[in-house]
Amino acid sequence: MDSRSGIYSGITRVPISAVAQFGYSVGHILNDLCSSCWFTYLIIYLTEVLRKSKDFAGVLMLVGQVADGLATPLVGIAIDKIGIKIYGKRKTWHLIGTTCVAIAFSFIFHKCFGCEDSSELVQQVYYGAFIVMFQFGWASTQISHLSLIPVLTICRKKIVFLNSVRSGLTFVCGIAVYILMWFLLHEYGSNMEPLGPGDSKAFSYLSLIVIGTGLTFSLLFHLMVRESSDEELSAQVDEQADLLGPKITQRTIRCWLTNKKFYLVGLMYMFTRLAVNVPQVYLPLYLTSSLNLKKESIAYYPLMMLICSVIGSFLTRPLSKYAGKRITYVLGAVLVIGSSFWFQFQPKSNACPTYGATALIGAGSSIMLIMSLSMTADLIGVHTNTGAFVYGSMSLLDKISNGIVIALIQHFHPDHCTPVDCPTARYYRYTMSAIPGGAALLGAVATLVLAIAAARARAQAPDSGANPGQIQQAEGSNSNSDVISNPVREIENNSQEQ
């Protein structure tokens, strides 16, 4: 074994075929399509199209985020223990998740079936049930799909390739959703401005097309990909054990809970996700309410933000190489803070410059997210036995904090506009300015505190007689943390995830 690359060169395994590679690559498309719709369009659909109260939408978003946060670790445990042996445990859970997502999502972006005239409480229970089902299915599909990578191949190049294609298709799915929404609003939306109940058909068609397309690719995944049996995997694990070098002392959960850096990285990641997700949710409402743009703007502005996110992701590698991860993160935060001021002072009379603010927040939030994930991997370092706990903790904190913030934004939403004053327009300006900008600032502060702690650790190391390896471990870093993909880590690696 090459101890630095983690590649077990002496292990034999049937090479993954081109058909299996293609099948695996398209196995997450249903999730990616639904994810783009969920964050960008759920709030605006419930409040502007269905005309539900702001609290109604906020509570449902909170329910979905909490359900996702709780389902992720529970499903991860279940996948390793339960499944149809002859079909494969991971493919079994992928099938269960796909079924749940397809059924639940088809009801979320449609009017309440059989209860359209019922009270909001009844409709909230109706939509809440399907949202919980959707989030359970989403988590099941995502985790089972990610955990298949080390089952299919142990070749480093193939692992990197499969993850790269999977991540690339996530961006492609987001772009496809926004272009499709643009077309549907133009062709099937009402002729009235702004967005309203007459546009419900466009959202219904969007969800049906997303489900149909996603199910088609999921079928290809199940037909083309074969999962190895437990007996085959056990034989390979035994062969790997013979090639392993000396074991590294692992860190326990109790050790993490007494580690200050664990909490600092958790806060940094939480603020990062707020800076990423809140603009995605409220950009459409900012465009239609604060700037009075045409309803098609809820498609092409998010499209611009996503494209700039892709550009930002390409910049992270050269920037982090020359400036370091922490400085690169701060640079991304500066871009988000700059866009927040731009959103606040953008005049209605000339909306074209809004493209600039959208580009800044897209690129900046992408840089922040990628760097925060990388620093989380550095924190875990060689302590991979409890890596799932670390990522699960970060994920739970992310989901619940986003759900609470969005629910509070909806709760404190002012009344509708009057001919004299429009507090709603100002409210969305403040939301697009204060929340992402404040979260980016706090994330940058947490990162700088981490940098100071790392500098102190290096300064104190010579006095303690620590060797370079111990210094690196004390800082929670791992120079090779990105060599082999960790499925639990990849759960948090999708910028348009839930």
C-alpha positions as CSV (number, residue, x, y, z in Angstrom):
1,M,0.0,0.0,0.0
2,D,1.1,3.6,-0.7
3,S,0.7,5.1,2.8
4,R,0.3,8.6,1.5
5,S,-2.1,8.0,-1.4
6,G,-4.2,5.4,0.3
7,I,-4.2,3.2,-2.8
8,Y,-4.0,-0.5,-2.2
9,S,-2.1,-1.5,-5.3
10,G,-2.0,-5.2,-4.5
11,I,-5.7,-5.6,-4.3
12,T,-7.5,-7.1,-7.3
13,R,-10.9,-6.2,-8.3
14,V,-12.8,-6.5,-11.6
15,P,-12.4,-3.0,-13.3
16,I,-15.6,-1.0,-13.4
17,S,-17.0,-1.0,-16.9
18,A,-17.9,2.1,-18.9
19,V,-21.6,1.1,-18.7
20,A,-21.4,0.9,-14.9
21,Q,-19.7,4.3,-14.8
22,F,-22.4,5.9,-16.9
23,G,-25.1,4.2,-14.8
24,Y,-23.6,5.4,-11.5
25,S,-23.1,8.9,-12.8
26,V,-26.8,9.4,-13.6
27,G,-28.1,7.7,-10.4
28,H,-28.5,11.0,-8.5
29,I,-30.1,13.1,-11.1
30,L,-33.6,12.8,-9.6
31,N,-32.3,14.2,-6.3
32,D,-30.4,17.0,-8.0
33,L,-33.4,18.1,-10.0
34,C,-35.7,18.1,-6.9
35,S,-33.1,19.8,-4.8
36,S,-32.9,22.8,-7.2
37,C,-36.7,23.1,-7.1
38,W,-36.9,22.7,-3.3
39,F,-34.8,25.6,-2.1
40,T,-35.4,28.0,-5.0
41,Y,-39.1,27.7,-5.5
42,L,-40.8,26.2,-2.4
43,I,-41.3,29.4,-0.4
44,I,-42.3,31.5,-3.4
45,Y,-44.7,28.8,-4.6
46,L,-46.5,28.5,-1.2
47,T,-46.7,32.2,-0.6
48,E,-47.2,33.8,-4.0
49,V,-48.9,31.0,-6.0
50,L,-51.0,29.2,-3.4
51,R,-51.3,32.4,-1.3
52,K,-50.6,30.8,2.0
53,S,-49.4,32.7,5.0
54,K,-45.7,33.4,5.6
55,D,-45.7,31.3,8.7
56,F,-47.3,28.4,6.8
57,A,-44.3,28.4,4.4
58,G,-41.7,28.9,7.1
59,V,-43.0,26.0,9.3
60,L,-43.0,23.7,6.3
61,M,-39.4,24.6,5.4
62,L,-38.4,24.1,9.0
63,V,-40.1,20.7,9.1
64,G,-38.3,19.7,5.9
65,Q,-34.9,20.8,7.2
66,V,-35.2,19.0,10.6
67,A,-36.5,15.9,8.9
68,D,-33.5,15.9,6.5
69,G,-31.0,16.5,9.4
70,L,-32.4,13.6,11.4
71,A,-32.8,11.2,8.5
72,T,-29.2,11.6,7.2
73,P,-27.4,9.8,10.1
74,L,-30.3,7.3,10.7
75,V,-30.4,6.2,7.1
76,G,-26.6,5.9,7.1
77,I,-26.8,3.4,9.9
78,A,-29.6,1.5,8.3
79,I,-28.0,1.1,5.0
80,D,-25.1,-0.8,6.5
81,K,-27.4,-3.3,8.2
82,I,-30.6,-3.7,6.2
83,G,-31.2,-4.6,2.6
84,I,-32.1,-7.2,0.0
85,K,-29.0,-9.5,-0.2
86,I,-29.3,-10.6,-3.8
87,Y,-30.0,-7.1,-5.0
88,G,-27.5,-5.2,-2.8
89,K,-28.1,-3.2,0.4
90,R,-27.2,0.1,-1.2
91,K,-29.3,-0.4,-4.3
92,T,-32.2,-1.5,-2.2
93,W,-32.1,1.8,-0.2
94,H,-31.6,3.8,-3.5
95,L,-34.8,2.2,-4.8
96,I,-36.7,3.0,-1.6
97,G,-35.5,6.5,-1.6
98,T,-36.3,7.1,-5.3
99,T,-39.8,5.8,-4.8
100,C,-40.4,8.1,-1.8
101,V,-39.0,11.1,-3.6
102,A,-41.0,10.5,-6.8
103,I,-44.3,10.0,-4.9
104,A,-43.9,12.9,-2.4
105,F,-42.5,15.5,-4.7
106,S,-45.4,15.1,-7.1
107,F,-47.7,16.4,-4.4
108,I,-45.5,19.2,-3.0
109,F,-45.8,21.5,-6.0
110,H,-49.5,20.9,-6.6
111,K,-52.6,22.2,-4.9
112,C,-53.8,20.3,-1.8
113,F,-55.6,17.2,-3.3
114,G,-59.1,16.9,-1.8
115,C,-58.4,19.6,0.8
116,E,-58.0,22.8,-1.2
117,D,-60.8,24.5,0.7
118,S,-59.7,23.2,4.1
119,S,-58.1,25.2,6.9
120,E,-54.4,26.1,6.7
121,L,-53.7,23.7,9.6
122,V,-55.1,20.7,7.6
123,Q,-53.2,21.7,4.5
124,Q,-50.0,22.2,6.6
125,V,-50.3,18.6,7.9
126,Y,-51.0,17.5,4.3
127,Y,-47.9,19.1,2.8
128,G,-45.8,18.4,5.9
129,A,-46.4,14.7,5.6
130,F,-45.2,14.6,2.0
131,I,-42.3,16.9,2.8
132,V,-41.1,14.5,5.5
133,M,-41.5,11.6,3.1
134,F,-39.6,13.5,0.5
135,Q,-36.7,14.3,2.8
136,F,-36.4,10.7,4.0
137,G,-36.3,9.5,0.4
138,W,-33.8,12.2,-0.6
139,A,-31.5,11.2,2.2
140,S,-31.8,7.5,1.4
141,T,-31.0,8.0,-2.3
142,Q,-28.1,10.4,-1.6
143,I,-26.3,8.3,1.0
144,S,-26.8,5.0,-0.7
145,H,-25.6,6.4,-4.0
146,L,-22.5,7.9,-2.4
147,S,-21.7,4.8,-0.4
148,L,-21.6,2.8,-3.6
149,I,-18.3,4.4,-4.8
150,P,-15.9,2.4,-2.7
151,V,-18.0,-0.7,-3.5
152,L,-17.7,-0.2,-7.2
153,T,-14.0,0.7,-7.4
154,I,-10.9,1.3,-5.2
155,C,-8.9,2.9,-8.1
156,R,-8.1,6.5,-7.2
157,K,-8.6,7.8,-10.7
158,K,-12.0,6.1,-11.0
159,I,-13.1,7.5,-7.6
160,V,-12.1,11.0,-8.6
161,F,-13.8,10.6,-12.0
162,L,-17.1,9.3,-10.6
163,N,-17.2,12.1,-8.0
164,S,-16.3,14.7,-10.6
165,V,-19.0,13.6,-13.0
166,R,-21.6,13.4,-10.2
167,S,-20.7,16.9,-9.1
168,G,-20.8,18.2,-12.6
169,L,-24.2,16.7,-13.2
170,T,-25.5,18.5,-10.1
171,F,-24.7,21.9,-11.7
172,V,-26.2,20.7,-15.0
173,C,-29.4,19.7,-13.3
174,G,-29.7,23.1,-11.6
175,I,-29.1,24.9,-14.9
176,A,-31.8,22.6,-16.6
177,V,-34.3,23.4,-13.8
178,Y,-33.9,27.2,-14.2
179,I,-34.1,27.1,-18.0
180,L,-37.2,24.9,-17.8
181,M,-38.8,27.2,-15.3
182,W,-38.1,30.2,-17.6
183,F,-39.7,28.4,-20.5
184,L,-42.8,27.2,-18.5
185,L,-43.5,30.6,-17.1
186,H,-43.4,32.1,-20.5
187,E,-45.5,29.4,-22.2
188,Y,-48.0,28.2,-19.4
189,G,-47.9,31.0,-16.9
190,S,-50.6,33.6,-16.7
191,N,-50.4,36.9,-18.6
192,M,-50.7,38.8,-15.4
193,E,-47.8,40.3,-13.4
194,P,-46.6,39.6,-10.8
195,L,-46.4,35.9,-10.0
196,G,-49.8,34.6,-8.7
197,P,-52.3,31.7,-8.6
198,G,-52.5,31.7,-12.4
199,D,-49.0,30.4,-12.7
200,S,-49.6,27.2,-10.7
201,K,-49.7,25.2,-13.9
202,A,-46.1,26.1,-14.7
203,F,-45.0,24.8,-11.3
204,S,-47.0,21.6,-11.6
205,Y,-45.5,20.9,-15.1
206,L,-42.1,21.6,-13.7
207,S,-42.4,19.0,-10.9
208,L,-43.9,16.4,-13.3
209,I,-41.0,16.9,-15.8
210,V,-38.5,16.7,-13.0
211,I,-39.9,13.5,-11.7
212,G,-40.2,11.9,-15.1
213,T,-36.7,12.8,-16.2
214,G,-35.3,11.7,-12.8
215,L,-37.0,8.4,-12.8
216,T,-35.8,7.6,-16.3
217,F,-32.2,8.1,-15.2
218,S,-32.8,6.2,-12.0
219,L,-34.0,3.2,-14.0
220,L,-30.8,3.3,-16.1
221,F,-28.8,3.3,-12.8
222,H,-30.5,0.2,-11.5
223,L,-30.1,-1.6,-14.8
224,M,-26.5,-0.7,-15.4
225,V,-24.9,-0.9,-11.9
226,R,-24.2,-4.1,-10.1
227,E,-23.4,-4.0,-6.3
228,S,-20.9,-6.5,-5.0
229,S,-22.2,-9.0,-2.3
230,D,-21.1,-8.8,1.3
231,E,-19.0,-11.9,0.8
232,E,-17.0,-10.3,-2.0
233,L,-16.5,-7.1,0.0
234,S,-15.4,-9.1,3.1
235,A,-12.7,-10.9,1.1
236,Q,-11.4,-7.6,-0.2
237,V,-11.4,-6.1,3.3
238,D,-9.3,-9.0,4.5
239,E,-6.9,-8.5,1.7
240,Q,-6.6,-4.8,2.5
241,A,-5.9,-5.6,6.2
242,D,-2.8,-7.6,5.2
243,L,-1.5,-4.6,3.4
244,L,-2.1,-2.0,6.1
245,G,0.7,-0.5,8.1
246,P,0.7,0.4,11.8
247,K,-2.6,1.6,13.1
248,I,-3.1,5.3,14.1
249,T,-4.6,6.1,17.5
250,Q,-8.1,7.3,16.7
251,R,-10.1,10.0,18.4
252,T,-13.3,9.2,20.3
253,I,-16.6,11.2,20.2
254,R,-15.8,12.4,23.7
255,C,-12.5,13.8,22.5
256,W,-14.3,15.7,19.8
257,L,-16.8,17.2,22.2
258,T,-13.9,18.6,24.3
259,N,-12.1,20.0,21.2
260,K,-12.6,23.7,20.8
261,K,-11.7,23.5,17.0
262,F,-14.7,21.1,16.6
263,Y,-17.1,23.9,17.6
264,L,-15.3,26.6,15.7
265,V,-15.4,24.6,12.5
266,G,-19.0,23.8,13.2
267,L,-19.9,27.5,13.5
268,M,-18.0,28.3,10.4
269,Y,-19.8,25.6,8.4
270,M,-23.2,26.7,9.8
271,F,-22.6,30.3,8.8
272,T,-21.4,29.2,5.4
273,R,-24.6,27.2,4.7
274,L,-26.7,30.2,5.8
275,A,-24.8,32.4,3.3
276,V,-25.4,29.8,0.6
277,N,-29.0,28.8,1.2
278,V,-30.8,32.0,2.3
279,P,-30.0,33.8,-0.9
280,Q,-31.1,30.8,-2.9
281,V,-34.5,30.9,-1.1
282,Y,-35.1,34.6,-1.1
283,L,-33.6,35.8,-4.4
284,P,-36.8,35.1,-6.3
285,L,-38.9,37.1,-3.8
286,Y,-36.3,39.9,-3.8
287,L,-36.5,40.1,-7.6
288,T,-40.3,40.1,-7.8
289,S,-41.2,42.1,-4.6
290,S,-38.3,44.5,-4.1
291,L,-37.3,45.2,-7.7
292,N,-40.7,44.5,-9.3
293,L,-39.1,42.5,-12.1
294,K,-41.0,40.2,-14.4
295,K,-41.8,36.7,-13.0
296,E,-39.4,35.1,-15.5
297,S,-36.6,36.7,-13.5
298,I,-37.0,33.9,-10.9
299,A,-35.5,31.6,-13.5
300,Y,-32.7,33.6,-15.2
301,Y,-31.2,35.3,-12.2
302,P,-30.8,32.0,-10.2
303,L,-29.4,30.6,-13.4
304,M,-26.8,33.4,-13.4
305,M,-26.0,32.7,-9.7
306,L,-25.5,29.0,-10.4
307,I,-23.2,29.6,-13.4
308,C,-21.0,32.0,-11.3
309,S,-21.0,29.3,-8.5
310,V,-19.4,26.9,-11.1
311,I,-16.8,29.6,-12.0
312,G,-16.1,30.2,-8.3
313,S,-15.5,26.5,-7.7
314,F,-12.8,26.5,-10.4
315,L,-11.1,29.4,-8.7
316,T,-10.7,27.6,-5.3
317,R,-7.9,25.3,-6.3
318,P,-5.4,28.0,-7.6
319,L,-6.4,30.5,-4.8
320,S,-6.0,28.0,-2.0
321,K,-2.7,26.8,-3.5
322,Y,-1.2,30.3,-3.3
323,A,-3.1,32.0,-0.5
324,G,-4.1,29.1,1.7
325,K,-7.5,27.7,2.5
326,R,-8.4,30.2,5.3
327,I,-7.5,33.3,3.3
328,T,-9.4,31.9,0.3
329,Y,-12.4,31.4,2.5
330,V,-12.2,35.0,3.7
331,L,-11.9,36.2,0.1
332,G,-15.1,34.4,-0.7
333,A,-16.8,36.0,2.4
334,V,-15.7,39.4,1.2
335,L,-17.4,38.8,-2.1
336,V,-20.7,37.8,-0.3
337,I,-20.5,40.8,2.0
338,G,-20.0,43.1,-1.1
339,S,-23.0,41.6,-2.8
340,S,-25.1,42.2,0.3
341,F,-24.4,45.9,0.2
342,W,-25.2,45.8,-3.6
343,F,-28.6,44.1,-3.0
344,Q,-29.4,46.6,-0.3
345,F,-28.8,49.7,-2.4
346,Q,-29.8,48.4,-5.8
347,P,-32.4,50.9,-7.2
348,K,-35.6,49.8,-8.9
349,S,-35.2,52.1,-11.8
350,N,-32.3,50.1,-13.3
351,A,-32.3,46.4,-12.4
352,C,-29.5,45.4,-14.8
353,P,-26.7,45.9,-12.3
354,T,-28.4,43.2,-10.1
355,Y,-26.6,40.7,-12.4
356,G,-23.4,41.9,-10.8
357,A,-24.6,41.3,-7.2
358,T,-25.9,37.9,-8.3
359,A,-22.6,37.0,-9.8
360,L,-20.7,38.1,-6.7
361,I,-22.9,36.1,-4.2
362,G,-22.8,33.0,-6.5
363,A,-19.0,32.9,-6.8
364,G,-18.4,34.0,-3.2
365,S,-20.7,31.5,-1.5
366,S,-19.3,28.7,-3.7
367,I,-15.8,29.5,-2.6
368,M,-16.8,29.6,1.1
369,L,-18.7,26.3,0.8
370,I,-15.8,24.4,-0.8
371,M,-13.2,25.8,1.6
372,S,-15.4,25.1,4.6
373,L,-15.7,21.5,3.5
374,S,-12.0,21.2,2.9
375,M,-11.3,22.6,6.4
376,T,-13.8,20.2,7.9
377,A,-11.9,17.3,6.2
378,D,-8.6,18.8,7.6
379,L,-10.1,18.8,11.1
380,I,-10.9,15.1,10.9
381,G,-7.5,14.3,9.4
382,V,-6.5,10.7,10.2
383,H,-9.3,10.2,12.7
384,T,-11.6,8.6,10.2
385,N,-13.2,6.2,12.7
386,T,-15.3,9.1,14.0
387,G,-15.5,11.1,10.8
388,A,-19.1,10.2,10.3
389,F,-19.9,11.7,13.7
390,V,-18.2,15.0,12.7
391,Y,-19.9,15.2,9.4
392,G,-23.2,14.2,10.9
393,S,-22.9,16.9,13.5
394,M,-22.1,19.5,10.9
395,S,-25.0,18.4,8.8
396,L,-27.5,18.5,11.7
397,L,-26.4,21.9,12.7
398,D,-26.6,23.2,9.2
399,K,-30.2,21.8,8.5
400,I,-31.7,23.0,11.8
401,S,-30.1,26.4,11.7
402,N,-31.2,27.0,8.2
403,G,-34.7,25.9,9.0
404,I,-35.0,28.1,12.1
405,V,-33.6,31.2,10.3
406,I,-36.0,30.8,7.4
407,A,-39.0,30.1,9.7
408,L,-38.1,33.3,11.7
409,I,-37.8,35.3,8.5
410,Q,-41.3,34.2,7.5
411,H,-42.7,34.8,10.9
412,F,-41.6,38.4,11.1
413,H,-42.6,39.2,7.5
414,P,-44.6,42.5,7.4
415,D,-48.1,43.0,6.0
416,H,-48.7,43.4,2.3
417,C,-48.0,46.6,0.4
418,T,-50.4,49.6,0.4
419,P,-50.6,52.3,-2.2
420,V,-48.6,54.6,0.2
421,D,-46.0,52.2,1.6
422,C,-44.5,48.8,0.8
423,P,-42.8,47.2,3.8
424,T,-42.5,43.9,2.0
425,A,-40.1,45.3,-0.6
426,R,-37.9,46.7,2.1
427,Y,-38.0,43.5,4.1
428,Y,-36.6,41.4,1.3
429,R,-33.9,43.9,0.8
430,Y,-32.9,43.6,4.4
431,T,-33.1,39.8,4.1
432,M,-30.9,39.6,1.1
433,S,-28.4,42.0,2.7
434,A,-28.3,41.3,6.4
435,I,-28.5,37.5,6.5
436,P,-25.9,36.5,3.9
437,G,-23.6,39.4,4.7
438,G,-23.8,38.8,8.4
439,A,-23.3,35.0,8.1
440,A,-20.3,35.6,5.8
441,L,-18.8,38.0,8.3
442,L,-19.3,35.6,11.2
443,G,-17.9,32.7,9.1
444,A,-14.8,34.8,8.3
445,V,-14.3,35.6,12.0
446,A,-14.5,31.9,13.0
447,T,-12.0,31.1,10.2
448,L,-9.6,33.8,11.5
449,V,-9.9,32.5,15.1
450,L,-9.0,29.0,13.7
451,A,-6.0,30.5,11.9
452,I,-4.8,32.2,15.2
453,A,-5.2,28.8,17.0
454,A,-3.2,27.0,14.4
455,A,-0.5,29.6,14.6
456,R,-0.3,29.3,18.3
457,A,-0.1,25.5,18.0
458,R,2.8,25.8,15.6
459,A,4.6,28.3,17.9
460,Q,4.2,26.1,21.0
461,A,5.2,22.8,19.1
462,P,9.0,23.3,19.4
463,D,8.8,23.7,23.1
464,S,6.8,20.5,23.5
465,G,9.2,18.5,21.3
466,A,6.5,17.5,18.9
467,N,7.5,16.2,15.5
468,P,6.0,17.6,12.3
469,G,3.5,14.8,12.1
470,Q,2.2,15.5,15.6
471,I,2.0,19.2,14.8
472,Q,-0.1,18.4,11.7
473,Q,-2.4,16.1,13.8
474,A,-2.7,18.7,16.5
475,E,-4.0,21.2,14.0
476,G,-6.5,18.7,12.7
477,S,-5.1,18.8,9.2
478,N,-4.6,16.1,6.7
479,S,-2.7,17.0,3.5
480,N,-4.2,14.0,1.8
481,S,-7.8,14.3,3.0
482,D,-9.0,14.8,-0.5
483,V,-7.3,11.8,-2.1
484,I,-9.9,9.2,-1.5
485,S,-13.6,10.3,-1.3
486,N,-15.4,9.7,1.9
487,P,-19.1,9.0,1.3
488,V,-20.3,10.8,4.4
489,R,-18.1,13.8,3.5
490,E,-19.6,13.9,0.1
491,I,-23.1,14.2,1.6
492,E,-22.2,17.8,2.4
493,N,-20.3,18.5,-0.8
494,N,-23.2,19.5,-3.1
495,S,-23.8,23.2,-3.2
496,Q,-27.4,22.8,-4.2
497,E,-28.1,20.1,-1.6
498,Q,-30.8,20.3,0.8
